[in-house]
């Protein structure tokens, strides 16, 4: 269950059918944090600015 008010990224993850994983922010926007091939185009998303500067945090989370 998503909790859009949680500050923890792992509480708000969505696995897409294409294999990408998105973090759903408090605004309801899906920010891609993992893509199966890792190609840059797979990280293009509608953005509200919530993911600015958090890419390294996402990478660490996905390595767990």
N, C-alpha and C positions, 0 to 999 in steps of 0.2 A: 504494500500500500504506500502510495506517495504521500509525503507530508511536506507540502510546499513551504511551510513555516520553519522547518528545521534548517539549522545552519550546516548540518553535516551532509556533504555531497552524497555519501553512500545511502542516505535515506530517500533520495529522490532520483533513482536511476530507472531508465526505461530501455529495454532491449528491443530494438527494431527488427522487423522480419528480414531485413537485408544484412543483419549482423552488427550494425552499429549500435553503440551504447550512448545514450544521451543523459545528461543531467538536466532535470526539469527545475528551473529556477522559481522563485516566488512569484514571478509574473506569468508562469505557465509556459515559458518558452523552452524548447528542447535545444540544448547546446551539446553538440557531438563531442564526446571525450574519448571515444575509441572507435576505430574502424578496422575491419579485418585485414585489409591490405596496407593501411596506413598512408594511402596516397592523399595528398593535400586536398584534392577536390572533395574527398569524402567528409572533410571537416567544415565545409561551407554550410551555414545555417542561418536562419532568421535570428537576429541577435538584438537584445535589448541593452547590452553592455555588461551584464552580470558576470560574464566569463572573462572579462578583461584581466589579464595578468594571472589567471588561474591554471593555465595549460600544464605547468610543471606539477601542480597538485593533482591534476587528473591523471597524469602519467604515472605518478607514484601509486595512486589508488588502483589503477588497472594492472599494476605489476604484482599486487598482493595475491 
